[in-house]
Amino acid sequence: MIRAGRGRIINVTSAPLGGIPYIGAYSASKAAQTSLSRTIAGEAQQFGISAFAYFPGVVRTAMLEWAASSPDVQSPLGGIFREMLDGGRDTPIERSTEQLMVIASGRLDALSGRYFHVNDDLDDLLTRTEEIERDNLYTQRRVT
């Protein structure tokens, strides 16, 4: 990417999950990954490379189905997954892929270093680029 003078790094991360029992290591690693995306964006900008953290939603996969129904998954985690799936709160893979492709296309390069959620309106975010940069939005930082 450096040689080409352009590129995109998209780290697939998660929603903030702090406080849910039995997934402390997972939550901490995803928070670190989101923070790393912002750091990479700052370091790679000079080479024309953008970096993003992206949460694709809770996508119904074989792994998630197993976690929602296996007695091997610690309670209450399995129950949380089961409620999401039974309640139709999972994200269609097509939606996740569509958003990911928009980010990969380069349309959001002006917002490099940011965290995007599958439910974000990416076109709206583009119109708000100046505000997002000024107010340091769509990061893990607390703005006061």
C-alpha positions in Angstrom: 0.0 0.0 0.0 2.8 2.4 0.8 4.5 1.6 -2.6 1.1 2.2 -4.3 0.5 5.4 -2.4 -3.0 4.4 -1.4 -5.0 1.8 0.4 -7.6 1.1 3.1 -7.3 -0.9 6.3 -10.7 -2.0 7.7 -10.6 -3.7 11.1 -13.7 -5.6 11.8 -14.5 -4.8 15.4 -17.5 -4.9 17.8 -19.9 -2.6 19.6 -18.9 -1.5 23.0 -19.5 -4.5 25.2 -18.0 -3.6 28.5 -19.7 -5.1 31.6 -21.0 -8.3 30.0 -19.8 -11.2 32.1 -17.5 -13.8 30.5 -16.3 -11.7 27.5 -13.8 -9.4 29.2 -10.9 -10.5 27.0 -13.1 -10.2 23.9 -14.3 -6.7 24.8 -10.9 -5.5 25.7 -9.3 -6.8 22.5 -12.1 -5.2 20.3 -11.7 -1.8 22.1 -7.9 -2.1 21.5 -8.5 -2.9 17.9 -10.7 0.2 17.5 -8.1 2.4 19.1 -5.4 0.8 16.9 -7.4 1.7 13.8 -7.3 5.4 14.8 -3.5 5.2 15.5 -2.9 3.5 12.1 -4.9 6.1 10.4 -2.7 8.9 11.8 0.5 7.1 11.0 -0.5 5.9 7.5 -2.2 9.1 6.3 1.1 10.4 4.8 1.2 7.4 2.5 -2.4 7.9 1.3 -3.6 5.0 3.4 -6.9 5.2 5.4 -7.8 3.0 8.3 -11.2 2.3 9.9 -12.9 0.3 12.6 -16.1 -1.3 11.5 -18.8 -3.1 13.4 -20.8 -5.3 11.0 -23.6 -6.0 13.5 -24.6 -9.3 15.0 -24.6 -11.5 11.9 -26.3 -14.9 12.1 -23.4 -17.4 11.6 -22.9 -21.0 12.5 -20.7 -19.7 15.4 -23.4 -17.4 16.7 -26.1 -20.1 16.5 -23.8 -22.4 18.5 -23.1 -19.7 21.1 -26.8 -19.0 21.4 -27.7 -22.7 22.0 -24.7 -24.5 23.4 -24.7 -25.5 27.1 -20.9 -24.9 26.9 -21.4 -21.1 26.6 -21.4 -19.4 30.0 -24.7 -17.9 31.1 -25.9 -15.1 30.6 -24.0 -14.7 27.4 -25.7 -17.5 25.5 -29.1 -16.1 26.6 -28.2 -12.7 25.2 -27.3 -14.2 21.9 -30.5 -16.3 21.8 -32.7 -13.2 22.6 -31.0 -11.3 19.8 -31.6 -14.1 17.3 -35.1 -14.9 18.4 -36.0 -11.2 18.4 -34.8 -10.7 14.9 -32.1 -8.3 16.1 -29.4 -9.9 14.0 -28.0 -8.0 11.0 -28.5 -9.4 7.5 -25.1 -10.3 6.0 -26.1 -8.3 2.9 -26.4 -5.1 5.0 -23.0 -5.7 6.6 -21.3 -6.4 3.3 -22.9 -3.4 1.6 -21.6 -1.0 4.3 -18.2 -2.7 4.2 -17.9 -2.2 0.4 -18.8 1.5 0.8 -15.9 1.9 3.2 -13.6 -0.1 1.0 -14.5 2.0 -2.0 -12.7 5.0 -0.6 -15.8 7.2 -0.3 -15.2 7.6 3.4 -11.5 8.3 3.3 -12.0 11.8 4.6 -13.2 10.1 7.8 -10.2 7.9 8.2 -9.6 6.8 11.8 -13.2 6.6 12.7 -15.4 3.8 14.0 -18.5 3.0 12.0 -21.5 0.8 13.0 -23.5 -1.1 10.5 -26.5 1.1 11.3 -24.7 4.3 10.5 -26.0 6.3 7.6 -22.7 6.7 5.8 -24.0 9.3 3.3 -25.1 11.4 6.2 -21.7 11.0 7.9 -20.0 12.3 4.8 -22.1 15.4 4.8 -21.0 16.0 8.4 -17.3 15.4 7.9 -16.3 18.9 9.2 -18.4 18.5 12.3 -17.2 15.0 12.9 -13.5 16.1 12.7 -14.1 19.3 14.7 -15.9 17.5 17.6 -13.9 14.4 17.4 -16.9 12.2 16.8 -17.0 8.4 15.9 -14.0 7.6 18.1 -13.6 6.0 21.5 -12.7 9.3 23.0 -14.9 11.0 25.5 -15.9 14.5 24.3 -16.8 16.9 27.1 
